[in-house]
């Protein structure tokens, strides 16, 4: 299944940030409302009201809430994997720089897309089998991207240790919906130190 990027603005010509499309606005508000009140606690009319259109008007963009949820969860998994691959390509040959770039990219996601983390935790099982399998497949590929980089950086560590460390760092970074607000820059800096500290443990004593 191919989806468009999840609710983020896209770069315009000349480096400007394009205004979000109506479809992106709908997805952003749906993600926020689903995360706040649960998938079944939100009606189509409420999502429409949040973006200034009638509930039935949403059906020109999505066939229903299930389609919105699928595009949100499949879309963010696609975006993370694509972004990770780009970061690896941009810093190839220097595993330390690659890992730093991957960490920074995931921190941006964890701070900017907190509702999607909550949605994944609560609502993944509501997806159709095809969409849920697609999310899992994308996630596995994303993990493998990190594992390859961390193994290169810490060659003495056992593969099982590396995989455990990668999943632990994901858990740490994805805890942002439950963390106290410190402000963007202090939170970003703290998460970066925590992530690199966790990977540094692979070096042993």
Beta strands, then each sheet from edge to edge (+ up, - down):
end
